[in-house]
């Protein structure tokens, strides 16, 4: 279990980078003048929200693991 917890910060950083990339893709797509269809923008938004949900889950795992470690 400890090995998995050691990789969580790395996964969070990777996912944060992915969120930034997806967010920039959406912003640039809108700034270009609507060359990205609403359907693609919706897919980008869903991808961003999904990535953010994964980050929150990983942070929650770290918090719970830290709390459980303090109990022992």
C-alpha positions in Angstrom: 0.0 0.0 0.0 2.8 2.4 0.8 4.3 2.0 -2.7 0.9 3.1 -4.2 0.8 6.1 -1.9 4.3 7.2 -3.0 3.1 7.5 -6.6 -0.1 9.5 -5.9 1.7 12.9 -5.9 3.2 12.0 -9.3 -0.2 11.0 -10.6 -1.7 14.2 -9.3 0.9 16.4 -11.1 0.5 14.4 -14.3 -3.3 14.8 -14.1 -3.0 18.6 -13.4 -0.9 18.9 -16.5 -3.6 17.0 -18.5 -6.2 19.4 -17.1 -4.2 22.4 -18.2 -3.8 21.0 -21.7 -7.5 20.2 -22.0 -8.5 23.6 -20.7 -6.1 25.4 -23.0 -7.4 23.3 -26.0 -10.9 24.5 -25.2 -10.0 28.2 -24.7 -7.8 28.3 -27.8 -10.6 26.6 -29.8 -13.1 29.2 -28.7 -10.6 32.1 -29.3 -9.9 30.9 -32.9 -13.4 31.8 -33.8 -15.6 28.8 -33.3 -13.6 26.3 -35.4 -14.3 23.7 -32.7 -17.9 22.5 -32.7 -20.1 22.6 -29.6 -20.0 18.8 -29.4 -16.2 18.8 -29.3 -16.2 21.6 -26.7 -18.6 19.5 -24.6 -16.3 16.5 -24.9 -13.4 18.7 -23.7 -15.4 20.0 -20.8 -16.4 16.4 -19.8 -12.8 15.3 -20.0 -11.6 18.2 -17.9 -14.3 17.5 -15.2 -13.4 13.8 -15.2 -9.7 14.6 -14.8 -10.5 16.9 -11.9 -12.6 14.2 -10.3 -9.7 11.8 -10.5 -7.5 14.4 -8.8 -10.0 14.9 -6.0 -10.2 11.1 -5.5 -6.4 10.9 -5.2 -6.3 13.8 -2.8 -9.0 12.1 -0.7 -7.0 8.9 -0.6 -3.9 10.8 0.5 -5.9 12.6 3.3 -7.5 9.3 4.5 -4.1 7.5 4.4 -2.5 10.4 6.4 -5.4 10.3 8.9 -5.1 6.5 9.2 -1.4 6.8 9.7 -1.8 9.2 12.5 -4.1 6.8 14.3 -1.5 4.0 14.5 
